[in-house]
Amino acid sequence: MERKKNKQPKLHIKRGDTVKVLSGDDKGKSGKILSVDLEKRKAIVEGLNMVTKHVKPTAANPQGGIEKKEAAIHISNLMLIDPKTGEATRTGRKLGENGKLVRYSKKTGEVING
């Protein structure tokens, strides 16, 4: 029998979470996750890892020019911030009251909503 591959890997973070950056130029800073790329295992965090992008003039943007935008950060370099305590915490998974897997803070043991 052929083994089934997981279509959507489970990650410790998701869109809308507030995270802290563990390494890189923005180490120690925190921000909200705007999007997550599951295949590359990278996330874009609001206002962090800014890069300069040269934009060609188009009909929509006739001026063109240079703009700054967020670049992706590997999720191994991000740590979830517990909404209740405001501190960075590791996360785990356990069965919730309704029988579904829920994330919980390993520091406080409380379930993380979202």
Stockholm file with secondary structure:
# STOCKHOLM 1.0

chainA/1-114         MERKKNKQPKLHIKRGDTVKVLSGDDKGKSGKILSVDLEKRKAIVEGLNMVTKHVKPTAANPQGGIEKKEAAIHISNLMLIDPKTGEATRTGRKLGENGKLVRYSKKTGEVING
#=GR chainA/1-114 SS CCCCCCSSCCCSCCTTCEEEECSSTTTTCEEEEEEEETTTTEEEETTCSEEEEEECCCSSCSSCEEEEEECEEEGGGEEEBCTTTCSBCCEEEEECTTSSEEEEETTTCCBCCC
#=GC SS_cons         CCCCCCSSCCCSCCTTCEEEECSSTTTTCEEEEEEEETTTTEEEETTCSEEEEEECCCSSCSSCEEEEEECEEEGGGEEEBCTTTCSBCCEEEEECTTSSEEEEETTTCCBCCC
//
